[in-house]
Amino acid sequence: METRQRTPLKKPHRTVRDAGLILFIVSALSMVYLLIFGENGYMELRKRERDLQQLEIRRNAQLETNKKLEEEIFLLRTSRDRIEREAREQFKLVRNEDIILKTSPDESLSASSTSKEATGTSPSPPIPAKQSTRSIQRSKGILYEKK
């Protein structure tokens, strides 16, 4: 019988197996990349969670502001003292029994010039008086000033 010599065969199944392994590793790495940095990945999830926390903080602050404004509206609708105070402050309204004291800048100038004459210093030339007046209102022991 004739003996044949065996020639070493290339192992094609090994190269296919290596290529499959490389393909698997590359696909696994790409999946991990997409899970972390992709459009809906972990990093995007963290960003959305931070945005959600900021929105909740803003919402809570707005709810507090709304609650204070609702209390203010309730007081303005029901409390006579609050309505009166707002009328005095915003619209400068007074009661009939209020005493209104008005002073003009002329009175303060004449008082200061007479005190200088009494001390012996020379009086300064008169300053032209302004047309504005100040008034002070007294009600329930509280002074209100109008400018």
Contact map, one row per residue, 1 for C-alpha under 8 A:
111000000000000000000000000000000000000000000000000000000000000000000000000000000000000000000000000000000000000000000000000000000000000000000000000
111100000000000000000000000000000000000000000000000000000000000000000000000000000000000000000000000000000000000000000000000000000000000000000000000
111110000000000000000000000000000000000000000000000000000000000000000000000000000000000000000000000000000000000000000000000000000000000000000000000
011111000000000000000000000000000000000000000000000000000000000000000000000000000000000000000000000000000000000000000000000000000000000000000000000
001111100000000000000000000000000000000000000000000000000000000000000000000000000000000000000000000000000000000000000000000000000000000000000000000
000111110000000000000000000000000000000000000000000000000000000000000000000000000000000000000000000000000000000000000000000000000000000000000000000
000011111000000000000000000000000000000000000000000000000000000000000000000000000000000000000000000000000000000000000000000000000000000000000000000
000001111100000000000000000000000000000000000000000000000000000000000000000000000000000000000000000000000000000000000000000000000000000000000000000
000000111110000000000000000000000000000000000000000000000000000000000000000000000000000000000000000000000000000000000000000000000000000000000000000
000000011111000000000000000000000000000000000000000000000000000000000000000000000000000000000000000000000000000000000000000000000000000000000000000
000000001111111000000000000000000000000000000000000000000000000000000000000000000000000000000000000000000000000000000000000000000000000000000000000
000000000111111100000000000000000000000000000000000000000000000000000000000000000000000000000000000000000000000000000000000000000000000000000000000
000000000011111110000000000000000000000000000000000000000000000000000000000000000000000000000000000000000000000000000000000000000000000000000000000
000000000011111111000000000000000000000000000000000000000000000000000000000000000000000000000000000000000000000000000000000000000000000000000000000
000000000011111111100000000000000000000000000000000000000000000000000000000000000000000000000000000000000000000000000000000000000000000000000000000
000000000001111111110000000000000000000000000000000000000000000000000000000000000000000000000000000000000000000000000000000000000000000000000000000
000000000000111111111000000000000000000000000000000000000000000000000000000000000000000000000000000000000000000000000000000000000000000000000000000
000000000000011111111100000000000000000000000000000000000000000000000000000000000000000000000000000000000000000000000000000000000000000000000000000
000000000000001111111110000000000000000000000000000000000000000000000000000000000000000000000000000000000000000000000000000000000000000000000000000
000000000000000111111111000000000000000000000000000000000000000000000000000000000000000000000000000000000000000000000000000000000000000000000000000
000000000000000011111111100000000000000000000000000000000000000000000000000000000000000000000000000000000000000000000000000000000000000000000000000
000000000000000001111111110000000000000000000000000000000000000000000000000000000000000000000000000000000000000000000000000000000000000000000000000
000000000000000000111111111000000000000000000000000000000000000000000000000000000000000000000000000000000000000000000000000000000000000000000000000
000000000000000000011111111100000000000000000000000000000000000000000000000000000000000000000000000000000000000000000000000000000000000000000000000
000000000000000000001111111110000000000000000000000000000000000000000000000000000000000000000000000000000000000000000000000000000000000000000000000
000000000000000000000111111111000000000000000000000000000000000000000000000000000000000000000000000000000000000000000000000000000000000000000000000
000000000000000000000011111111100000000000000000000000000000000000000000000000000000000000000000000000000000000000000000000000000000000000000000000
000000000000000000000001111111110000000000000000000000000000000000000000000000000000000000000000000000000000000000000000000000000000000000000000000
000000000000000000000000111111111000000000000000000000000000000000000000000000000000000000000000000000000000000000000000000000000000000000000000000
000000000000000000000000011111111100000000000000000000000000000000000000000000000000000000000000000000000000000000000000000000000000000000000000000
000000000000000000000000001111111110000000000000000000000000000000000000000000000000000000000000000000000000000000000000000000000000000000000000000
000000000000000000000000000111111111000000000000000000000000000000000000000000000000000000000000000000000000000000000000000000000000000000000000000
000000000000000000000000000011111111110000000000000000000000000000000000000000000000000000000000000000000000000000000000000000000000000000000000000
000000000000000000000000000001111111111010000000000000000000000000000000000000000000000000000000000000000000000000000000000000000000000000000000000
000000000000000000000000000000111111110111000000000000000000000000000000000000000000000000000000000000000000000000000000000000000000000000000000000
000000000000000000000000000000011111110011100000000000000000000000000000000000000000000000000000000000000000000000000000000000000000000000000000000
000000000000000000000000000000001111111111110000000000000000000000000000000000000000000000000000000000000000000000000000000000000000000000000000000
000000000000000000000000000000001111111111110000000000000000000000000000000000000000000000000000000000000000000000000000000000000000000000000000000
000000000000000000000000000000000100111110010000000000000000000000000000000000000000000000000000000000000000000000000000000000000000000000000000000
000000000000000000000000000000000010111111011000000000000000000000000000000000000000000000000000000000000000000000000000000000000000000000000000000
000000000000000000000000000000000111111111111000000000000000000000000000000000000000000000000000000000000000000000000000000000000000000000000000000
000000000000000000000000000000000011110111111100000000000000000000000000000000000000000000000000000000000000000000000000000000000000000000000000000
000000000000000000000000000000000001110011111110000000000000000000000000000000000000000000000000000000000000000000000000000000000000000000000000000
000000000000000000000000000000000000111111111111000000000000000000000000000000000000000000000000000000000000000000000000000000000000000000000000000
000000000000000000000000000000000000000111111111100000000000000000000000000000000000000000000000000000000000000000000000000000000000000000000000000
000000000000000000000000000000000000000001111111110000000000000000000000000000000000000000000000000000000000000000000000000000000000000000000000000
000000000000000000000000000000000000000000111111111000000000000000000000000000000000000000000000000000000000000000000000000000000000000000000000000
000000000000000000000000000000000000000000011111111100000000000000000000000000000000000000000000000000000000000000000000000000000000000000000000000
000000000000000000000000000000000000000000001111111110000000000000000000000000000000000000000000000000000000000000000000000000000000000000000000000
000000000000000000000000000000000000000000000111111111000000000000000000000000000000000000000000000000000000000000000000000000000000000000000000000
000000000000000000000000000000000000000000000011111111100000000000000000000000000000000000000000000000000000000000000000000000000000000000000000000
000000000000000000000000000000000000000000000001111111110000000000000000000000000000000000000000000000000000000000000000000000000000000000000000000
000000000000000000000000000000000000000000000000111111111000000000000000000000000000000000000000000000000000000000000000000000000000000000000000000
000000000000000000000000000000000000000000000000011111111100000000000000000000000000000000000000000000000000000000000000000000000000000000000000000
000000000000000000000000000000000000000000000000001111111110000000000000000000000000000000000000000000000000000000000000000000000000000000000000000
000000000000000000000000000000000000000000000000000111111111000000000000000000000000000000000000000000000000000000000000000000000000000000000000000
000000000000000000000000000000000000000000000000000011111111100000000000000000000000000000000000000000000000000000000000000000000000000000000000000
000000000000000000000000000000000000000000000000000001111111110000000000000000000000000000000000000000000000000000000000000000000000000000000000000
000000000000000000000000000000000000000000000000000000111111111000000000000000000000000000000000000000000000000000000000000000000000000000000000000
000000000000000000000000000000000000000000000000000000011111111100000000000000000000000000000000000000000000000000000000000000000000000000000000000
000000000000000000000000000000000000000000000000000000001111111110000000000000000000000000000000000000000000000000000000000000000000000000000000000
000000000000000000000000000000000000000000000000000000000111111111000000000000000000000000000000000000000000000000000000000000000000000000000000000
000000000000000000000000000000000000000000000000000000000011111111100000000000000000000000000000000000000000000000000000000000000000000000000000000
000000000000000000000000000000000000000000000000000000000001111111110000000000000000000000000000000000000000000000000000000000000000000000000000000
000000000000000000000000000000000000000000000000000000000000111111111000000000000000000000000000000000000000000000000000000000000000000000000000000
000000000000000000000000000000000000000000000000000000000000011111111100000000000000000000000000000000000000000000000000000000000000000000000000000
000000000000000000000000000000000000000000000000000000000000001111111110000000000000000000000000000000000000000000000000000000000000000000000000000
000000000000000000000000000000000000000000000000000000000000000111111111000000000000000000000000000000000000000000000000000000000000000000000000000
000000000000000000000000000000000000000000000000000000000000000011111111100000000000000000000000000000000000000000000000000000000000000000000000000
000000000000000000000000000000000000000000000000000000000000000001111111110000000000000000000000000000000000000000000000000000000000000000000000000
000000000000000000000000000000000000000000000000000000000000000000111111111000000000000000000000000000000000000000000000000000000000000000000000000
000000000000000000000000000000000000000000000000000000000000000000011111111100000000000000000000000000000000000000000000000000000000000000000000000
000000000000000000000000000000000000000000000000000000000000000000001111111110000000000000000000000000000000000000000000000000000000000000000000000
000000000000000000000000000000000000000000000000000000000000000000000111111111000000000000000000000000000000000000000000000000000000000000000000000
000000000000000000000000000000000000000000000000000000000000000000000011111111100100000000000000000000000000000000000000000000000000000000000000000
000000000000000000000000000000000000000000000000000000000000000000000001111111110110000000000000000000000000000000000000000000000000000000000000000
000000000000000000000000000000000000000000000000000000000000000000000000111111100010000000000000000000000000000000000000000000000000000000000000000
000000000000000000000000000000000000000000000000000000000000000000000000011111110000000000000000000000000000000000000000000000000000000000000000000
000000000000000000000000000000000000000000000000000000000000000000000000001111111110000000000000000000000000000000000000000000000000000000000000000
000000000000000000000000000000000000000000000000000000000000000000000000000101111111000000000000000000000000000000000000000000000000000000000000000
000000000000000000000000000000000000000000000000000000000000000000000000000000111111100000000000000000000000000000000000000000000000000000000000000
000000000000000000000000000000000000000000000000000000000000000000000000001100111111110000000000000000000000000000000000000000000000000000000000000
000000000000000000000000000000000000000000000000000000000000000000000000000110111111111000000000000000000000000000000000000000000000000000000000000
000000000000000000000000000000000000000000000000000000000000000000000000000000011111111100000000000000000000000000000000000000000000000000000000000
000000000000000000000000000000000000000000000000000000000000000000000000000000001111111110000000000000000000000000000000000000000000000000000000000
000000000000000000000000000000000000000000000000000000000000000000000000000000000111111111100000000000000000000000000000000000000000000000000000000
000000000000000000000000000000000000000000000000000000000000000000000000000000000011111111111000000000000000000000000000000000000000000000000000000
000000000000000000000000000000000000000000000000000000000000000000000000000000000001111111111100000000000000000000000000000000000000000000000000000
000000000000000000000000000000000000000000000000000000000000000000000000000000000000111111111000000000000000000000000000000000000000000000000000000
000000000000000000000000000000000000000000000000000000000000000000000000000000000000011111110000000000000000000000000000000000000000000000000000000
000000000000000000000000000000000000000000000000000000000000000000000000000000000000011111111000000000000000000000000000000000000000000000000000000
000000000000000000000000000000000000000000000000000000000000000000000000000000000000001111111100000000000000000000000000000000000000000000000000010
000000000000000000000000000000000000000000000000000000000000000000000000000000000000001110111110000000000000000000000000000000000000000000000000000
000000000000000000000000000000000000000000000000000000000000000000000000000000000000000100011111010000000000000000000000000000000000000010000000000
000000000000000000000000000000000000000000000000000000000000000000000000000000000000000000001111110000000000000000000000000000000000000000000000000
000000000000000000000000000000000000000000000000000000000000000000000000000000000000000000000111110000000000000000000000000000000000000000000000000
000000000000000000000000000000000000000000000000000000000000000000000000000000000000000000000011111000000000000000000000000000000000000000000000000
000000000000000000000000000000000000000000000000000000000000000000000000000000000000000000000111111100000000000000000000000000000000000011100000000
000000000000000000000000000000000000000000000000000000000000000000000000000000000000000000000000111110000000000000000000000000000000000011100000000
000000000000000000000000000000000000000000000000000000000000000000000000000000000000000000000000011111000000000000000000000000000000001111000000000
000000000000000000000000000000000000000000000000000000000000000000000000000000000000000000000000001111100000000000000000000000000000001110000000000
000000000000000000000000000000000000000000000000000000000000000000000000000000000000000000000000000111110000000000000000000000000000111100000000000
000000000000000000000000000000000000000000000000000000000000000000000000000000000000000000000000000011111010000000000000000000000000111000000000000
000000000000000000000000000000000000000000000000000000000000000000000000000000000000000000000000000001111111000000000000000000000001110000000000000
000000000000000000000000000000000000000000000000000000000000000000000000000000000000000000000000000000111111100000000000000000001101100000000000000
000000000000000000000000000000000000000000000000000000000000000000000000000000000000000000000000000000011111110000000000000000001000000000000000000
000000000000000000000000000000000000000000000000000000000000000000000000000000000000000000000000000000111111111000000000000000000000000000000000000
000000000000000000000000000000000000000000000000000000000000000000000000000000000000000000000000000000011111111100000000000000000000000000000000000
000000000000000000000000000000000000000000000000000000000000000000000000000000000000000000000000000000001111111110000000000001100000000000000000000
000000000000000000000000000000000000000000000000000000000000000000000000000000000000000000000000000000000111111111000000000000000000000000000000000
000000000000000000000000000000000000000000000000000000000000000000000000000000000000000000000000000000000011111111100000000000000000000000000000000
000000000000000000000000000000000000000000000000000000000000000000000000000000000000000000000000000000000001111111110000000000000000000000000000000
000000000000000000000000000000000000000000000000000000000000000000000000000000000000000000000000000000000000111111111000001100000000000000000000000
000000000000000000000000000000000000000000000000000000000000000000000000000000000000000000000000000000000000011111111100000000000000000000000000000
000000000000000000000000000000000000000000000000000000000000000000000000000000000000000000000000000000000000001111111110000000000000000000000000000
000000000000000000000000000000000000000000000000000000000000000000000000000000000000000000000000000000000000000111111111111000000000000000000000000
000000000000000000000000000000000000000000000000000000000000000000000000000000000000000000000000000000000000000011111111111000000000000000000000000
000000000000000000000000000000000000000000000000000000000000000000000000000000000000000000000000000000000000000001111111100000000000000000000000000
000000000000000000000000000000000000000000000000000000000000000000000000000000000000000000000000000000000000000000111111100000000000000000000000000
000000000000000000000000000000000000000000000000000000000000000000000000000000000000000000000000000000000000000000011111110000000000000000000000000
000000000000000000000000000000000000000000000000000000000000000000000000000000000000000000000000000000000000000000011111111000000000000000000000000
000000000000000000000000000000000000000000000000000000000000000000000000000000000000000000000000000000000000000000011001111100000000000000000000000
000000000000000000000000000000000000000000000000000000000000000000000000000000000000000000000000000000000000000010011000111110000000000000000000000
000000000000000000000000000000000000000000000000000000000000000000000000000000000000000000000000000000000000000010000000011111000000000000000000000
000000000000000000000000000000000000000000000000000000000000000000000000000000000000000000000000000000000000000000000000001111100000000000000000000
000000000000000000000000000000000000000000000000000000000000000000000000000000000000000000000000000000000000100000000000000111110000000000000000000
000000000000000000000000000000000000000000000000000000000000000000000000000000000000000000000000000000000000100000000000000011111000000000000000000
000000000000000000000000000000000000000000000000000000000000000000000000000000000000000000000000000000000000000000000000000001111100000000000000000
000000000000000000000000000000000000000000000000000000000000000000000000000000000000000000000000000000001100000000000000000000111110000000000000000
000000000000000000000000000000000000000000000000000000000000000000000000000000000000000000000000000000001000000000000000000000011111000000000000000
000000000000000000000000000000000000000000000000000000000000000000000000000000000000000000000000000000000000000000000000000000001111100000000000000
000000000000000000000000000000000000000000000000000000000000000000000000000000000000000000000000000000011000000000000000000000000111110000000000000
000000000000000000000000000000000000000000000000000000000000000000000000000000000000000000000000000001111000000000000000000000000011111000000000001
000000000000000000000000000000000000000000000000000000000000000000000000000000000000000000000000000001110000000000000000000000000001111100000000111
000000000000000000000000000000000000000000000000000000000000000000000000000000000000000000000000000111100000000000000000000000000000111110000000111
000000000000000000000000000000000000000000000000000000000000000000000000000000000000000000000000000111000000000000000000000000000000011111000011110
000000000000000000000000000000000000000000000000000000000000000000000000000000000000000000000100011110000000000000000000000000000000001111100011110
000000000000000000000000000000000000000000000000000000000000000000000000000000000000000000000000011100000000000000000000000000000000000111111111000
000000000000000000000000000000000000000000000000000000000000000000000000000000000000000000000000011000000000000000000000000000000000000011111111000
000000000000000000000000000000000000000000000000000000000000000000000000000000000000000000000000000000000000000000000000000000000000000001111100000
000000000000000000000000000000000000000000000000000000000000000000000000000000000000000000000000000000000000000000000000000000000000000001111110000
000000000000000000000000000000000000000000000000000000000000000000000000000000000000000000000000000000000000000000000000000000000000000001111111000
000000000000000000000000000000000000000000000000000000000000000000000000000000000000000000000000000000000000000000000000000000000000000111101111100
000000000000000000000000000000000000000000000000000000000000000000000000000000000000000000000000000000000000000000000000000000000000000111100111110
000000000000000000000000000000000000000000000000000000000000000000000000000000000000000000000000000000000000000000000000000000000000011110000011111
000000000000000000000000000000000000000000000000000000000000000000000000000000000000000000010000000000000000000000000000000000000000011110000001111
000000000000000000000000000000000000000000000000000000000000000000000000000000000000000000000000000000000000000000000000000000000000111000000000111
